[in-house]
Amino acid sequence: MVEPIFLQTVMAIRRWFKHYKAQCRCAKCGTCENIEFHHIRDKKMKISAMVRRAVSIEQLKNELDKCIPLCNKCHKVEHKRLKDEQVYRAF
């Protein structure tokens, strides 16, 4: 059986994250729709995995400090750019 205190903690972390994410805008195009978080350094874990695992808000903030908010479309473009850059360097 899952402890009620743990469930309250999980819900509090998810509420905090939902509020945080709702205030973000894409760093590239400025939209506030479909925001994701792109790591720009020292990735320990995906943000979504951290929220699912109910890590502390402090740990979540520390990881978010290493990210920029991007909408889904701009995030895909950024990853394609990084992949293309990596392939170019291989030559």
C-alpha positions in Angstrom: 0.0 0.0 0.0 1.3 3.5 -0.9 1.6 5.8 2.0 -0.8 8.8 1.9 2.0 11.2 2.8 4.0 10.0 -0.3 1.0 10.6 -2.5 0.6 14.1 -1.1 4.3 14.8 -1.9 3.9 13.4 -5.4 0.9 15.6 -6.0 2.6 18.7 -4.6 5.6 18.2 -6.9 3.4 17.7 -9.9 1.4 20.9 -9.1 4.6 22.9 -8.6 6.0 21.7 -11.9 2.7 22.3 -13.8 2.7 25.9 -12.4 6.4 26.4 -13.3 5.9 25.0 -16.9 2.8 27.2 -17.5 4.9 30.3 -16.9 7.6 29.3 -19.5 7.9 30.5 -23.1 10.0 28.9 -25.9 13.4 30.5 -25.9 13.4 30.4 -29.7 10.0 31.4 -31.0 8.3 32.7 -27.8 5.2 30.5 -27.8 3.9 29.0 -24.5 2.4 25.9 -26.1 3.9 22.4 -25.8 6.9 23.4 -23.7 9.7 21.0 -23.2 13.0 21.4 -21.5 16.3 21.2 -23.5 19.4 20.4 -21.5 22.3 22.7 -22.4 24.8 21.1 -19.9 25.4 18.3 -17.4 22.2 16.3 -18.0 21.6 13.9 -15.0 18.0 12.8 -15.9 15.1 13.8 -18.1 12.9 16.4 -16.5 9.8 14.3 -17.1 11.4 11.3 -15.5 12.3 13.4 -12.4 8.7 14.5 -12.1 7.4 11.0 -12.5 9.8 9.7 -9.8 8.8 12.6 -7.5 12.3 13.9 -6.8 12.4 16.9 -4.5 11.5 20.3 -5.9 15.1 21.4 -5.0 16.5 18.7 -7.2 14.1 19.5 -10.0 15.0 23.2 -9.8 18.7 22.3 -10.0 18.1 20.3 -13.1 15.9 22.9 -14.7 18.7 25.5 -14.2 20.6 23.4 -16.8 17.8 23.7 -19.4 16.2 26.1 -21.7 12.5 25.9 -22.4 11.6 25.1 -26.0 8.3 24.3 -27.7 8.1 20.8 -29.1 8.8 22.0 -32.7 11.9 24.1 -31.8 13.1 21.3 -29.5 13.1 18.9 -32.5 14.8 21.4 -34.7 17.5 21.9 -32.1 18.1 18.2 -31.7 18.3 17.8 -35.5 20.8 20.7 -35.7 22.9 19.1 -33.0 22.8 15.7 -34.7 23.8 17.3 -38.1 26.6 19.2 -36.4 27.9 16.0 -34.9 27.8 14.2 -38.3 29.6 17.2 -39.9 32.4 17.0 -37.3 32.8 13.3 -38.0 34.1 14.1 -41.5 
